[in-house]
Amino acid sequence: MDDYRWFEFQHLPMIARFPGNLTWLLGVQEWETGMRQFPFVSRTDAYQWLNVIRLVARVRQTPLCPRVFVSHRQLDEKPARRIAWLSWCEGFDYWIDVIDLDPQRNQQVVQLEKTLGRELTGFEKAVLTAAIIEMALLNCTHVLAVMTNNTAGSQWVPYEYGRVKDTTLSPPQAACWHDHTTLPRSDLSEYLHLAEVLDNERGIRSWLQREMLAFQGCSGGPRGSYPDPVEPDQLPTG
């Protein structure tokens, strides 16, 4: 399995957030080059870094098996882990990345601020967050957004969801899981209805199975053993 699990690398410095020993991972060199220039001399340089990461997608090859980016807020880590597990059950690789640059929770930010001798500015945090998301979207064929009552405070979930619709050689596909126990369906943003809104685990599995049909060279189904010793808790059903 070629999976990315943020919690396995959170002890590393920010420049090593995406380890080069993951041979399948695209954009590592571009990430490291940008981090060596951080903080940038000008905003233009920062924007250019994001574009450099995006451009890597134009030279990628269609992977043998699909990989789904589980888009979520930190408060929704539990359902995100469950969706990653469901994806693994259907033969998908997955990318699960808690994107939170609060130094109270993120040791990478603590180390970076210690090196700089000051706190990160709002712009610097925004650039880092966008770059982290771009790395995820670059390396994934699909995105499945976790939509709960916590999502309203995030501007990044819609960014992630929309960015996968950009033109690439292998356009990723998007859907969302809707937690109807905390968020009324009528409160979902309009853009989500451009793709499938999934209400339960059966719907998630069905969507994954249909998407797997486009990857004829992938055997599907679990490969190897799941890295966590305990199966994540099921999604709420109400």
N, C-alpha and C positions, 0 to 999 in steps of 0.2 A: 504494500500500500504506500502510495506517495501522498502523505497527509501533512498538513501544517497545523501544529497545535501550540498556540502562543505561550501556554503556561510552561512548556518545556524549555523555553528560551528566555524567559523574563529576567533571569539572573545575569544575562549577558549585557554588555554595554549597547547603547542604541545603534551604533554602527554595525554590530553583529546580530541585530534583531532577526535577520534572515541569513542563517548560516550557509556558507558556500559548500559545505559537505552534502547538502541536499542537492544532488546532481541534476534533478529534474527542475529545480526552481529557477525561473527566469528573472532577470533584472537585478541580480545580486551585485554585480559590478557597478551598475548605474546607481543603486542605492548607496553603496559604499563611497563612490565618488562624490555624490551629493553631500553625504554626511561629513566628509573631510572638509567641505567648503562651508559647513554650517557653523555659525549663522551667516547668511549670505550678505555680500556687500550691498546689494540692492534687491528690491522686490522682483525686478525683472529676472535676476539670476535665480531666485527661488521658483518663479513660474516656469522658467526654462527647465529646471530640474524635474518638475512634474511632467512636462512634455517629453523629456528624454525617456522617462519610465514608460509613458504611454506608447511611445514609438516602438518600443521593444515588441509590442504585441503584433506589429505589422510583419515581423519576420518569423513568427512562431509557426510551428507545424501543429496540425490537428493531433491531439494526444490519442493514444490507444484507448484509454478509458477516461470518462468524464470526471471532473472535479467540481464540487459545489462549494461556493463561498456562503457560509452561514452568516448573514448580515444581522447584527443585533446590538443592542445596548448592553453595557456591563451588567445592569440590573437583571437582564434576561439571560444570564449565562446558563442557568439550568435547562430551560427549553432549547437553547442553542446546542448544548451538548447532546440532548436527546435527538435533535434533528440530525446532528452529525452521525450519531449511532444508526439512525434509520437509513441514512445515506450509505453508510458502510454495509448495512444489511442488503442493500440493493446493488452493491458492486461499485458504487461511486467512491472515488477519493474525496476528501473534504478538506476545507480550509476554515478553521475556527480561530478567530482573532478578536480578543477583547480590546477595543480601541478606547483607551482612557488615559489621558496624559496628566491626570491629577497627581502631583508628586506625593500626596498622601497615600496613594496606592501603587504608583508606578516607580519602581526602583531605577529603571532606565533613565527616567526624567531626573531623579535625584542625582544620579551620577553625572548626567549632562550638565545640570545647573551647577554642580560643584566644580566641574571643569571650567565653565564659563565665569564662575564667581558671581552669578546673579540668577534671578528667576527668568524663565522664558517669557517672552512677550506673547500677547494674544495672537499676533500674526505668526510668530514662530511655531506656536502650538498648532495653529490651523494648517500651516504648511506641512508639518510633520504628520498630522492626522491624514491629510489628503494623500501624502506620499505612501503612507502605510496602506491606505485603501487602494491606491493605484497598484501597489505590488500584489494585493490580493486579487483584484480584478484581472490583472495581467496573467495570473497563473490559474485562473478558473474558467470553466466552460459554462457554468451556471451560477445563479445566485438565488438563494431562498431567504427572504427577509422574515424576521420574527417580529410580528406586529402585536403588541400588547398595550395596556394603558401606560406603560413606561415609554413607549416609542415617541409620544408626542413631543417630548423634550429634546429629541435628537434631530438635527438637520443633516446628519450623515447617512442615515438609512435611505432617505429618498435620493441622496447623491449617489450612493452605491447602486441603488436600484436602477437609476436612470443611466449611469455611465455604462452599464453592460449593453445598452442598446446602441452605443457608438459603433461605427463601421470598423470591423476588423476582418481578418481572413476567416476567422471562425467565430461568428457572432454568438456570444453567450445567451442563454435563455433565462428568464426570470419568472418567479412566482413568489407568493408569500404564504406563510401560515398565520391565520387569524385566530387569536385567543378570544373566542367569543364569551369566555367567562369573565373577562375584565374589560373588554372593548367592544361596544356595540358595532355591528357591521355598518351601520349608517354613519359611523364616525371615521371609517377608513377614508384615506385620501383618494381623490378621484383617479390619480395616476395608477393606483394599484389594480384598478379594474381593467386596465389595458392587458393584463395577463391573468393567470389563474389565481384565485383566492381559495386557499385550502383551509378547511375547518378542523380537520382531525388527522390522525396518523394514517388511517386508511387512504385518505386523499393524498397525503404526502407520498406514500409508497406508490400509489397509482401513477402520480405525476413522474416520479423518478423512473418507474418502469417504462413509461412511454418514452421518456427522454433517452433512456438507455438504448432504444431501438436504433438510434442514429449511429451507434458505435458498434458496428458489426464485429470488430476484432476484439471486443471486450467480452469476457466470459460472463460477467454479471455475477451477483451473489457474493457473499462474504469471501474474502481471500485472506488466508492466514487467520490470526486471532485478534480480537479487538484489544487495543493496548491497555484499556482500563480494566481492573479486576472485577468491577461491579457495573452492571448495566445501568445507564442513567434512568432516572425516574420518568415514567410516562408523562406525556403532555396532558394538561388538565382537560377534562371532558365536560365538566359542569354538572 
